[in-house]
Amino acid sequence: MHRTEVTGGKTDLFALPWSEEPLPRSRMGPGPMPAREAYQLVADELALDGNARQNLATFCGTWFEPEVRGLMADTLDKNLVDKDEYPQTAEIEARCVRILADLWHAEGEGPAVGCSTTGSSEAAMLAGLALVRRWRARRKASGQASGTPNLVCGPVQVCWEKFARYFDVELRQIPLEPDRTTTDPARVGDFVDENTVGVVATLGVTYTGAYEPVQEIAAALDELRDRTGLDVPVHVDAAGGGFVAPFLEPGLEWDFRVPRVVSVNASGHKYGLAPLGVGWVVWRDAAALPEELVFHVDYLGGSMPTFGLNFSRPGGPVIAQYYTLLRLGREGYRAVQRACADTAADLADGIAELGPFSVLHAGREGLPVTCWTLAADRTEGGWTLYDVAERLRIRGWQVPAYPLPADRGDTVVQRVVVRHGVSRDLARLLLEDLRTELAELRRRGGGAAAQSGFHH
Ligand SMILES: *Cc1c(COP(=O)(O)O)cnc(C)c1O
């Protein structure tokens, strides 16, 4: 038998030489290791990671149907960039773009254009680059010199800070008002000038789950154009909301129905319900995507436009995204996201009843997220939300505590992302543990984090 040969007659995995030493940490081993042993030892190391299903910090999917796993395994060898060799994978990607363009109401001068990316971060880079190019072309056409381009935004995800730094764009972040967690549309005009390439509005602010008022921001920019002639496009970072709002709030106009919106991105691997490694960016029409950014790859006698930062990329997540779109349809997505929103609201009710917390976002009119802070008048005992987060870790729950962004940094919040697979039962178990740990913190009159001054 093969295994006996390899293991020299010893059959127990943990009695093999490889198991009797720590795994190599900085230098390759001199020879091969049997596959099963290597697999077991690596898998065992991973047991030290947190349990992904209890990671309530992430927006990314952590539960998948066996069919998704099947397609991912089937497509392990498919390179998305080989459009010539895998024309059907390319066709599937194009179908997804058309489906999303339709979902987001793209009805521009011509057909919408778009592509898959590794996630919303790459999508943000591409959308940002398109804004810069278009601004530069506008400046050139009107015979004006280009200064340093700037991008105006509210409480954006870190990918926009990356974009700004990597591509030499000034990020003009509008400070948050003391009572707000989203951009005040009335202030946007103050930050815009002739070098503004665009305004980013976030549909589903990472910190709280709240939707920014896209329509009102666009209306403020309409007013600015009438007053000053500055005509500034809007990009919507719908990393989370792009796959939630169309199903739960179909009447909310945040997408291409707003004429000023030129492009939209979303993370397929978040509420898109696809496995990790896929995001999407769609432009209203070809005019919104400068031609010089698009590379044309010939395939099957046709020409496939590509735009991306990577060359090789896994095809699996894109194919699995198509599966989820097919499998669930609009009604299916609506049901999944509705269940999440209901659970987030139920959890918010439970958390409000505990006493010391004040709920900032209860899963409605925004992402299915529950976000809370310590009510200002309730800091008895000296413990903080960091202590609460630490105590919840004892039962495996990962519920981060962190400060709100710029100008509201003194407000620390805690957030639970309710997503596919976070059932009502799991949420109740979390709530029961929260109640228990709260009693423990009160009994001790302060937690370890409070005592050691521990902060993230
Ligand atoms: C998660 C997130 C991103 C980054 O998306 P990835 O898909 O993780 O790269 C960008 N913007 C917002 C609002 C997000 O929530």
The ligand as a MOL file (V3000), in Angstrom:
LIG
                    3D

  0  0  0     0  0            999 V3000
M  V30 BEGIN CTAB
M  V30 COUNTS 15 15 0 0 0
M  V30 BEGIN ATOM
M  V30 1 C -14.9080 46.4370 1.9780 0
M  V30 2 C -14.9680 47.7830 1.3890 0
M  V30 3 C -14.0320 48.1800 0.4280 0
M  V30 4 C -12.8930 47.3010 0.0170 0
M  V30 5 O -13.4120 46.1820 -0.6280 0
M  V30 6 P -12.6090 44.8300 -0.8790 0
M  V30 7 O -13.5650 44.0690 -1.7130 0
M  V30 8 O -12.3540 44.2330 0.4520 0
M  V30 9 O -11.3430 45.1910 -1.5910 0
M  V30 10 C -14.1750 49.4190 -0.1420 0
M  V30 11 N -15.1810 50.2390 0.2280 0
M  V30 12 C -16.0900 49.8930 1.1510 0
M  V30 13 C -17.1820 50.8440 1.4940 0
M  V30 14 C -16.0150 48.6480 1.7630 0
M  V30 15 O -16.9230 48.2970 2.6720 0
M  V30 END ATOM
M  V30 BEGIN BOND
M  V30 1 1 1 2
M  V30 2 1 2 3
M  V30 3 2 2 14
M  V30 4 1 3 4
M  V30 5 2 3 10
M  V30 6 1 4 5
M  V30 7 1 5 6
M  V30 8 2 6 7
M  V30 9 1 6 8
M  V30 10 1 6 9
M  V30 11 1 10 11
M  V30 12 2 11 12
M  V30 13 1 12 13
M  V30 14 1 12 14
M  V30 15 1 14 15
M  V30 END BOND
M  V30 END CTAB
M  END
